[in-house]
C-alpha cells in the first residue's frame, strides 16, 4: 500500500480552504489545514509535509513570518506562497525569505496542482553529490546547504543549490524556460507566468558575487539565458 504525500495548507478564507483541501485530496494527497497563522506554524514545525502552502494574509502571524521561521529549522522543506495578484512586493518578499515558488490569487487550480506536484517530486534533490566549488573563495556543501563566500558564511536554500548545480553541469547559457522545466520540474514551462527564476538569480548573486550588479560568476547573456562561470 503506497503512502500518500501529505500537505499542510494555511489559509484563513473558509471557501478557498475547503476548495484547496478537496482539490488536493482528489489529486492523491492527504491534507492538514489551519486557518490561523500561529497554529499553522506550530503544526508545520510538529509534522512532516511534502509541501506547505501558505497564504500571505493570516490571523496571528502572516505567511512571511511562518516561512521565515520554517527556514530557520529546515532549508529543504518545500514551501509554496499564495500571494495577491500583481503584488510584486509580496512575491519578492516571499521568495527572499525562502519560499520555493508562489501562485498569485486568483489562480488556476490546475496550475497550482502542477506547481505543487513539481515541488514534491523534486523535494530533497540537489543535483549534486557533495560540494559545489565556484572559485577558491566560493564553495557550497550540497548536503548541509551551507557555504563560504569571500570568507563569509552563507546559508542557501535547496532550490538555490539546485539552480547552481544545474548551471555548473551544463556549462552554457540556460534559458528561463529550461530552468523552469529542469530545476522546478514544470513540464509546460512556456505556459508558466512567474518571475521566480529572476528573483532566485538575484538572491544567488547576493550570495556568490562580490558585486551583484556586476556579476562574474552568474552572468546573463541577453536573449540566451543564464550561465555560471567557475574559476
C-alpha positions in Angstrom: 0.0 0.0 0.0 1.5 3.3 -1.1 1.7 6.2 1.4 0.1 9.4 0.2 2.2 12.6 0.4 0.8 15.0 3.0 0.3 18.7 2.5 -0.3 21.5 5.1 -2.5 24.3 3.8 -2.6 27.5 5.9 -5.4 29.7 4.6 -8.0 31.8 6.5 -10.7 32.1 3.9 -13.0 29.1 4.5 -14.3 28.7 0.9 -10.8 28.7 -0.5 -9.5 26.3 2.2 -12.3 23.9 1.5 -11.8 24.1 -2.2 -8.0 23.5 -1.9 -8.5 20.7 0.5 -10.9 18.9 -1.8 -8.7 19.6 -4.8 -5.6 18.0 -3.4 -7.4 15.1 -1.9 -8.8 14.4 -5.3 -5.2 14.5 -6.7 -4.0 11.9 -4.2 -2.7 13.9 -1.2 -3.5 13.8 2.5 -4.2 17.3 3.7 -3.9 19.0 7.1 -5.1 22.6 7.3 -5.2 25.6 9.6 -6.9 29.0 9.4 -4.7 30.8 11.9 -1.0 31.7 11.3 0.4 30.7 14.7 -1.5 27.4 14.7 -0.3 26.8 11.2 3.4 27.4 12.2 3.0 25.1 15.2 1.6 22.3 13.0 4.3 22.9 10.4 7.1 22.5 12.9 5.5 19.4 14.5 4.7 17.5 11.3 6.4 16.2 8.2 4.9 17.5 5.0 5.7 17.0 1.3 4.8 20.7 0.8 3.4 23.6 2.9 1.1 26.0 1.2 0.9 29.4 2.9 -1.4 32.3 2.3 0.2 35.7 3.0 -2.6 37.3 5.0 -3.4 35.3 8.1 -4.6 35.9 11.6 -2.0 36.0 14.4 1.1 35.9 12.2 1.3 36.2 8.5 2.7 33.8 5.9 6.0 35.6 5.6 6.7 35.1 9.3 5.8 31.5 9.1 8.1 31.0 6.1 11.0 32.8 7.8 10.6 30.7 10.9 10.4 27.5 9.0 13.6 28.3 7.1 15.4 28.6 10.4 14.6 24.9 11.1 14.6 23.4 7.6 16.3 24.6 4.4 14.7 21.8 2.4 11.0 22.0 3.3 9.1 22.8 0.1 7.1 26.0 0.6 4.5 27.5 -1.8 3.2 31.0 -1.1 -0.3 32.3 -2.2 0.0 36.0 -2.9 -2.3 38.7 -4.0 -2.5 39.2 -7.8 0.2 41.6 -9.1 1.6 42.1 -5.5 5.2 42.4 -6.6 6.5 43.3 -3.1 4.8 40.2 -1.7 6.3 38.0 -4.3 9.8 39.3 -3.8 9.5 39.2 0.0 8.2 35.6 0.0 11.0 34.3 -2.3 13.6 36.2 -0.4 12.5 34.6 2.8 13.0 31.2 1.3 9.7 30.2 -0.4 10.3 27.8 -3.3 7.6 29.3 -5.5 4.4 31.4 -5.5 1.0 31.5 -7.1 -1.0 34.8 -7.3 -4.7 34.9 -6.5 -7.0 34.4 -8.3 -5.1 31.3 -9.5 -5.7 28.4 -11.8 -6.3 25.3 -9.7 -4.6 23.2 -12.4 -1.5 25.4 -12.4 -1.4 25.3 -8.6 -1.5 21.5 -8.6 1.1 21.4 -11.3 3.5 23.5 -9.3 2.9 21.7 -6.0 3.4 18.3 -7.8 6.7 19.7 -9.2 7.9 20.8 -5.7 7.0 17.4 -4.2 8.8 15.4 -7.0 12.0 17.4 -6.6 11.9 17.6 -2.8 15.4 16.9 -1.4 17.1 16.7 -4.7 20.2 19.0 -5.1 21.5 17.8 -8.4 25.0 17.3 -6.9 26.7 14.8 -4.6 28.9 16.8 -2.3 30.4 20.2 -2.8 29.9 23.0 -5.4 33.1 24.9 -5.9 32.7 28.1 -7.9 36.1 29.6 -7.1 38.7 29.4 -4.3 36.6 31.9 -2.5 33.1 30.4 -3.1 32.0 26.9 -2.2 28.8 25.2 -1.1 28.1 21.9 0.7 25.1 20.4 -1.1 24.2 18.2 1.9 24.1 20.9 4.6 23.3 23.8 2.2 25.9 25.9 3.9 28.9 27.5 2.2 31.5 30.2 2.3 31.7 33.2 0.1 34.7 35.5 0.3 35.3 34.5 3.9 31.7 34.9 4.9 29.4 32.0 6.0 26.4 31.7 3.7 23.1 29.8 4.0 21.5 28.5 0.8 18.1 27.1 0.1 17.6 23.7 -1.7 16.3 25.5 -4.8 19.3 27.8 -5.0 21.7 24.8 -4.8 19.7 23.0 -7.5 20.0 26.0 -9.8 23.7 26.3 -9.3 24.3 22.6 -9.7 22.3 22.5 -13.0 24.1 25.5 -14.4 27.5 24.1 -13.4 26.7 20.8 -15.0 25.5 22.3 -18.3 28.3 24.9 -18.7 26.4 27.0 -21.2 23.7 29.7 -21.2 20.4 28.2 -19.9 17.1 29.9 -20.7 14.5 30.7 -18.1 12.1 28.1 -19.6 14.7 25.4 -19.4 15.3 26.2 -15.8 11.6 26.0 -15.0 11.4 22.6 -16.7 14.6 21.0 -15.4 15.0 22.6 -12.0 11.5 23.5 -11.0 10.0 20.4 -12.8 7.3 22.2 -14.7 6.5 20.2 -17.8 5.0 23.1 -19.7 7.3 25.8 -18.6 6.4 28.1 -21.5 2.9 28.4 -20.1 4.0 29.4 -16.6 3.8 33.1 -15.8 6.3 33.6 -13.0 9.2 35.8 -12.0 10.6 33.2 -9.7 13.6 32.5 -11.8 14.7 36.1 -12.0 14.2 36.6 -8.2 16.1 33.5 -7.4 19.0 34.6 -9.6 19.1 38.0 -7.8 19.2 36.2 -4.4 22.0 33.9 -5.6 24.1 36.8 -6.9 23.9 38.5 -3.5 25.5 35.4 -2.0 28.2 34.4 -4.5 29.2 37.7 -6.1 31.5 40.5 -4.7 29.3 43.0 -6.6 25.9 41.5 -7.5 25.3 44.4 -10.0 28.5 43.4 -11.9 28.4 39.6 -11.7 31.4 37.5 -12.7 30.1 34.0 -11.7 26.4 34.1 -12.6 26.1 36.1 -15.9 23.1 36.9 -18.0 23.5 36.6 -21.8 20.8 38.7 -23.4 18.5 36.5 -25.5 20.2 33.3 -24.4 19.8 32.9 -20.6 22.0 32.5 -17.5 25.5 31.0 -17.5 27.6 30.0 -14.5 31.3 30.6 -14.7 33.6 28.6 -12.4 37.1 29.8 -12.0 
